[in-house]
């Protein structure tokens, strides 16, 4: 009996190794600085619900949508005609959510769960703090929804103020302006990488991690005779 138990433990261990192997392989990091978008469309408001713009970075696994037109700019030092005084943080280009009232929303959606880093830039033209309701989602479920206040730069600062944020294991991030004053906030330098196990068949319990819980879930499904 002791041998049988030992063999069972070995079997589960081998299963865990196999699950890990299925999920192995480094995913390439994608970087979006909006340079190509600006080169294609120039400065001005763009309809981010039109496929040509919303799916512009589709090959990199990113789509975008918004409740209102989004400004495409090239940075004030490069002659930004929008007058937002926002300088791209990793390149001259950026996109900006600009609204005269609450509810303006910009959404980034990804083909799979990713770890995302992004720069948000407040403008010195208006020089007020910008509160955003930031909602993180994965597979249609809200992981977190919090109010994040992005501080204003000094008035007249030509580069604005850069705020770096990181969001882990998400496939959708929604930014919604919540105050009722005129405001603008820029988005630049998106860096994202598919999370290990994020879309792997080995992540059976879909928690973004590979551990014994996935083995337990496999044993449960196996015991139920599930064809999946």
C-alpha positions, 0 to 999 in steps of 0.5 A, a space after each residue: 500500500 505504501 508503494 501505491 501511495 508513493 506511486 500516486 504522489 509521484 504521478 501527481 508530481 509528474 502531472 504538475 511538472 507536465 502542467 508547468 511545461 505546457 505553460 512554459 515559454 517566454 512571451 514577448 513584451 509588446 510596446 505601444 508608444 502611439 508613434 505609428 498611430 500619429 504618423 498615420 492620422 496626424 494630430 487631431 481627434 480620432 474615433 477610437 470605436 472605428 475599426 481602423 483606429 480601435 484595431 490599429 494595434 490588433 496584431 500586437 494583441 491590443 484593441 481600444 474603444 472610447 465613449 468620445 473622440 480621443 486626441 492623437 497628439 505628438 507632444 507640445 515640443 513637436 508642435 502639438 496643436 491641441 495645446 494640452 501641453 502633454 509630452 509623450 513619456 517615451 516618445 513624442 506621440 501620445 493619446 489623450 482623453 479630453 472631456 468637459 464633463 464626467 463619464 469620459 471613458 477609454 478602454 484598453 482590451 488585450 487578447 489574453 491576460 497581460 501584465 501592463 505598465 502604462 504612463 498617464 500624463 496630466 496637463 499643465 494647461 488646466 493644471 488640476 488633479 484628474 480623478 479616474 475610476 480605474 477598472 481592471 477586468 479579466 475574462 469578463 470579471 471585475 478584479 478591482 475598481 478604484 478611484 485613482 487621482 493623478 496629480 497636476 503638474 506646475 502650471 505652464 510646465 511644457 511636459 506635463 506630469 508623468 504617472 507610471 502605473 502597473 496592472 497585473 493579470 488583466 485583459 481589460 483596463 477601463 479609465 473613466 473620468 469622474 469629475 465635472 471640470 474641464 480636463 485632459 489626461 494623456 496615455 503613453 508607453 504601454 508595455 505589456 506581456 502575456 502572463 505565464 499561464 494567463 491563457 494556458 490550458 494548464 491554468 485550470 482554475 484560471 487564477 493566473 498562477 500554476 500551482 497544486 490547485 490546478 492539479 486538484 482541479 484536474 483531478 476533480 474534472 478527471 474524477 467527474 469524467 468530464 470530456 474536457 
